[in-house]
Amino acid sequence: MKQGSSVERLLVELREELNRYSEGEKLPSSRELVARYGVGPVTVSRAISSLAAEGLVVPRPGAGVFRAAARRASPTTGDLSWQEVALSADPPRSAADVGPRGVDASGLLATLVAPSPEVIDLNSGYPHAALRPERALAAALARAGRRPGTWSRPPVEGLTELREWFARDIGGPTGALSASDVLISGGGQSALTTALRALAPPGSPVLVESPTYPGTLAVARAAGLRPVPVPVDGDGVRTELLADAFAATRARLFVCQPLFHNPTGAVLSAPRRAEVLRVARAAGAFVVEDDFARRLVHADSPAPPPPLAAADPDGVVVHVRSLTKATSPSLRIGALTARGPARERLRAVQVIDGLLVPRPLQETALELVGSPAWTRHLRSLAEALRERRATLLAALGGSLPDLVPRRPPGGGYHLWLRLPDGTDEREVVASALRHGVAVTAGGPYFAAEPPAPHLRLSHVGVPGPGHLEEGVRRLRRVLLGDAPRPAGHPPVPDRDDRGAG
């Protein structure tokens, strides 16, 4: 049994047992709990920590763990209706901004909220534990903890050694980027937020790909910006429409994902790469390059093209890079790369928003990327992603062949499926969840009305390939109605549950 499920099972048992203890009574020792429930010491330790966090027990070092005093009744909630008026009373910031400030995180939350254990997760935007380099992360964290100064205040821009590593990683070993061009951020989402807030005033338009990552739309709208969609096809953003959009809106900002675009998986073609930079430079605009999938190349794919930032001497590109997708959702370390006055503007906004990126996380990231385990993990991850993509495509080909993408991506962690016209994608998502599989609706990926219904299927949120096959079988039942819903959603026996490094 996986450790997470062991902790949950033990918590259920201990909560029931606590009902038989009086306040202040001592619980059995950790050694006794290990023997009684047949779990490991780490599982017991985590369960006790969870009970303490819930206020059910009180650990006393050297004495043991004791039943906490009974909880007092929560105070009655007052009248909160006044907040509806207060939160809706913002005056317009410009002629284009005629309503209250929009804050909508639903597109992000859809991929962050974990489904119940019996549901197969084809929705997640983060890797399952089987794909994370957990041993390498633990070792890096331990080494970082022993570094002198780990708990000291870091430089405002981030650790110099980490900035140098990102400069080489983004610009190449002979590239023109240097540590002075890099700011360490608290992950990719934080870097996007800083970039959009720093480079565009409230009320102004910002050009985005259509479809695009919902987090980009959420950040733009929360900053008071107006997302203007520019359609994407199999070769990336359509640059002739990008030029038209700049001319029509006079926007000074374009946000894009040139490599393994989320959600379509497209890679910006070589001619369009040069054209994006030319069009933006002619418009006097910045290109925010969200390079989220650089470390998610599949093992059978050719080497990806370099970032746009690597061929940009004029400071048009503001580059966003993060370690999170390839490691763990808790390693919130990224880089924001820019040149000239824009970098100083980004630095100022980042400091205002968050002051400093925690030094222990920066030191851990530096230890990780400098270790042999990092290269081994990336090779293992690339092979695991290749296998999962192939498994998901084969399962779709056997069960729902009309939905198989014509150009499956060679990187990233998902497939983008075009549903038949007239399909209610929200009903499909709701019905799929009732059938024991979580999938993502396509609507939140569009800044305007979606041109067609879509689903996004992720292949990284499950323990192994067998879950992908069962997930597609359950999705087929939803779309074709050819079998009843499985009672209780039994666990899926996976044929391969190995980790990726």
N, C-alpha and C positions, 0 to 999 in steps of 0.2 A: 504493500500500500504506500502511496506517495506520502511524503512527510506532511504536506498541507492537509490532506484528508485525515491523517492520523491525529493531528492537532485538533481538528474539528470534532472528530469522534471522541477524543479524550475530554474536550470541553463539555460536550453533552453529558458524558458520564459524571464529571466532577460537579457540574451545576446541579444535577439531581442529588448527588451525595451531600452537597452542602446543605440541603434542606434538613438533613438529619443532625447538623451541628448547631450548637448554641453559639451566641456571640462570644468571641474571644477564645473559642475552643481550637486546639491545635490540630492541623491536618496531618495525615501520615507523611513521613519523610519522602524525599524524591526517590530514594532507593526503593522504598516500599511501593510507591506508585509505579515505578518501572516494572517491578516484579508482578504486581497485581494486574496491570493492564497490558503487559507484553509490548511495551513501546520503549523507545530509546530515551536517554536522559535529555537530549535536546528537545524532543517532543514534550516531555514533562515540563521543562523549563519554559518553553514558549506558551504552554497552556496556563501555567501559573502566572506568567506575565500578563496574559490576556485577562485572566480573572482579576488580577490586581488593577489593571486598567479600567475594568468594569466596576471597581469598588466592591467586589465580593469578598476578597481576601486581603490580608495585610502581611507581606513578607517582612520578617525581622531577622536581619543577618546574624547568624550564630545561634538563633533560637528556633527558627522554623517559620512555618506559614500558618496564619490564624484566620478564623472566620471573622469577617468584618462586621461592624455594627449594622443593623438594619437601616436601609435607606429611608430617609424622610420623604414625605410626599412633596412632589414638585409644586412650586408656587403656581397659582392659576394665571394663565396667560391673559394679559390685558387686551384692550381694544387697539388693534393694529391697523384699523382701516385708514387712519390719517396718513399712513405711508403711501397709499395709492395716489393721493393728491401730491404729496411731496416729491415722489419719484417721477411724476408726469408733468411737473411744472417748469422743466428746463426751457428757456427761451431758445428759438432757432439761432444757430450760429452763423447761418448764411442764407441767402435766398434759396439755395438748393437743399437746405436742411430744414424742412418745415415741420417735422414731428419731434417727439421726444427722443433722446439719445437711445439708440437701439443696442441692447446687450442680449445676444442670443447665443448660448453655448450648446444648443441641442445637437448640432452636427458633430461637435467634439464629444459630448457626453455619450452619444450613441456608441462610440467605439472605446470608451473608457470604462463604462459600467460592466462589471463582470457578470455573466449570466449564472444561473444556478448550476451546481456541479453536473446534473444529469443532461444539461443542454450542450450540444456540440457547438463550439464557438468559431464560426466562420466570419466573425465580425471584428475581431480584435485588431488594433493597430500596433500592438506590441508583442514581442516574441514570448512564447511559452517557456517555462523553466527548462524544458528539454533542449532549447536552442540557445540558452544563455550561458556564457562562460563563467559559471558561478564559482568554480574553484579558483580560476584565475582572478576573478574580482575579489574574492576573499583574501587571496594571497597579496594582491596589490593593496588592498585596504590595510592589511596588517603591516606591510612594509611602509606604507605612507604614515601610519600611526607612529612609527619609530623614527621618522625623519625629524631632524631638529627644526623647530619653528612651525610644525604642522598646524598648531593652533594659534599661531600669530596672525596678525592682520595681513592679508595678501595685498599686492599692488592693485590699484584701482582697475588697471587694464587687464589684470590676470598675471599668473606666473610667467616670467619671461621664457623659461624653458618650454612651457606648454604652448605659448604663443609661437615660438620658433618651430615647434613640431607642426602646428596647424599651418603655418606659412609654407613649409616644405610640402605638406600633404596636399594643400590646395594648389599652390603655384608650381609644384614640381621641384626637384632638387636644383635645377638651374633657373628657376623662375625668378621673376622680378619682385615677388612679394617678400616682405620681411616681417619680423616680429612687430615692428612699429605700425604695421597695417592691420593688426589683428587685435580684437577685443574678445576676451573670454566671456561667454554668456552662460546663463543658467539653462541651457538646452535650446533646441531649435525654436520652440514656440515663443520663448522669451526673446530670442533674437529677432524673430519676425515682428513681435510687438514693438520692440525698440525701433526697428527700421521704419515701420509704417508711421509711428508717432513722430519720429524725428524728421522724416523726409517729406511729409505732406501735411499741410495745415487742415484743421477740421473744416468740413464742408466741401473739400476738393475731391475731384474724381481720382480713382486709382484703377488702372487697367489690370485685369486678372484673366487667366485662362478660363475657358468654359468647355467642360467642367473644370473644377479646381478643388483643392484641399479645403474642407469646410473651416479649418482653423484660420486660414487666410481671410475668408469672408467674415468670420467672427471678430478677428482682430481689427479689420478695416472698419466694420460697422461700430464696434465699441470705441474706436478712435474718432468717430464722426465723419468717416470718409464714405464716398459713394463708389462701391465696386461696379465697374463697367466691364461686361464680359467680352472676350475675344475668342472666337471658336478655335478648337484644337482638332486636328485630324491625325492620321497615323504617323505623320512626320513632325508632329509637334504643333506649336501655335502657327496659325496661318498669317504669315508676315504681311501680306497685302492688306488684310483686315486690321492688323496691328497698326499699320501706317494710317489707315483711314480713321481708326479710333483715336490715335494721337491728334490728328488734324481736327476731328469733330469735337473732342473734349478739352484739348489743350492740357491734358494730364501731364504730370511730371514724374510719374511713377508707374512701372510695370512689374508685377510679381509673377514669376514663372518657375516651373520645375522642369528644366531641360532634360534631365536624366530620369527615366522610368517614372514618368509623370503619374501623380496620384489624382484621379483614379485610372486613367486609360492605359498606363504603362508605356506610353509613347516616348521615344528618344528623339530630341530635336535634331533634324538632319543637318549635315554639314553646310549646305547652302543657306539654310534658314538661320543657323547659328551666326554666321557673318551678317545676315540681313537684320536680325534682331538688334545687334550692336549698332549697325549703321542707322537704322530707323530711330532708335532711341537717342543716339548722338545728335541726329538732325533735329529731333524734337526738343533737345536740351533736357532730357529726362534720364532718370536712374532706372536701372534694371536690378530688381532684388532677385537674386538667384538662390532659390531654396534647393540645396543639394542634399536632400534628406536621404537618398537611396545610394549614395556613393559606395557604401560598404555592403550593399545588398545585391551585388552582381552574382548571377547563377553560374555554377561551375562550367556549364557547357556554352556559355556566352562569350563573344569576343570582348577584348578589353574595351571599356567604355571610353568615349571621347573625353578630353580634359574639360574642366569647368570653363564656363565663359570668362570667369575672372582671371584665368591663366593667360588669356590673350587680350587683355584690356589695359593698355598703358594709360588710358585717359581718365580712369576713375569712374566710368559709367556704371560698372557692376558693383553692387553691394552683395557680398557672398555670405550665405548662411550654411553652416555645416554643424552636425551634431554627432556625438558618439552614442546617443541613446538607443536608436533603432537596432544597432548591431550588438548591443550589450544588455542593458537593463533599463526599464522605465525609471528606475531610481538613480541612475547615473546621469543626472541632469547637467551635462557639460557640453557646451557647443562653442562655436566661434563665429564672430561677426567681422567680416573683412571689408575694409573700405580705404579710400585714399583721399587726401586733401581735406578741405573744410568739412566734408560730409563725415569723416571719421570723428572729428571733434564734436560735431553735433550729436552723433550716435553715442559717443562717450558720455556726454553731458546727460542725455536722456536716460541712458542705462543707469548712471549713478543716482539720478533722481528717483527712478523707479525701484531700484533694489540695492543701492549702495555697493555691495560687494558680493561676488560669487564665493561661497564657502571654500576656504582653503583646503580642508581635508578632502573634499571632492576633487579639487584640482590636483592635489598631490596623488590621489588614487588613480585618476585618469592618466597622469604622467607615468606612474609606475606601470600601469596596464599596457599602454601603447609602446613602452620601451622594453617590454619583456618578450621572450620567445613565444610565450603562450598566446600573445596577440595575433601573431602571424598564423599559428596553428588554428586558432579559433576562426579566423576569417576563412581559411581553406575549408574547415569543417562546415562552417555556416553556408558557404557557397554550394557545397555538395548537398547539404540538407535542403536548401531552398530549391535547387534543381529537382531533387526527388519529389518534393512536395508539389511543385508546380506541375510536374509530369503526372503525378498521381491525381491531382485535381482535374487536369485536362482529360485524362483517360476516363475518370469517373463521369465527367460531364459528357464525354463522347459516347459512353455506353448508355447513359440514362436520359440526357437532355441534349442531344447532338445539335439542335438548332441554336443553342445558346453558346456554343464554343466560339471564343473570339477568333477572328480571322488571322490576327497577328499577335499571338501570345507574347507577353513581355519576357525579355531575357534577364530581368532583374526586378527588384521590389518584392512585395509579399502578397499580392492580390491579383484577381482577375476582374475585369469590368464586363458585365453581361448586359446585352441589349435585349429587353423583354419585348414580346409582341405588342403592337399598338393596341391601346385600349386597356392594357393591364393596369390594375390598381396596385402599384408597387408597395404602398403602405399596408394594404390588406395582405399582400404576399408576405411581408416581413412579420406582421402580427400572426398570421396563420402558421408561418414557419416556426415561430417561437413556441406556439402551442404544440407543434409536432416535434419539438426538441432540437431545433437547430436555429442558431442566431445568425442572421445575414443583415447586410446594410442596404437601406434604400438609397437610390441614386439622387433623389430630389435635392437634399442638402448640399450637393456638390455644384449646384448651379446658382449663379448670382441673380438670374431672372427665371422666367418660366422654363422648365425643362422641355427640350424638344421631343423627348421620348422617355418611356419608363426604363429604368436600369436597376441592376443589383450589383453590389460589390461583394465579392467573396474573398476573404483573407485565408491564407493557408498557414499562418504562423502561430495562431492562438490555441492550437490543439496539441496534445502530447505527441502524436505521430500520424503517419499516412493513413492508417486504418480508420481513424476518426474522420478524415476527409471523405473517404469512400462512403461511410455511413451517413455523413452529413448530406452528401449529394443524393443518396437514396431517400432521405427524409424530405429533401427539397423537391424531389420528383413527385412525391405523394401530394405535396402542396400544389404544385403547378399542374399536374395531370390528374390528380384525384383518383389514382389507380389502386390505392390500398388504404386501410384504416390507419388512424394514428396509433403508434405503438404505445401500449399501456405502460406508464411509469418511466418511459425512456430508459431502458436498462443500460448499464455501462457498456462501453464498446471495447472488446478485446483487441488491442492494437498489435499489429504484426511487427512493429519496430518502435520501441520506446527509448531508443538511445539518445544521449545528449549530443550537442554539437560543439563540444570543446570545453 
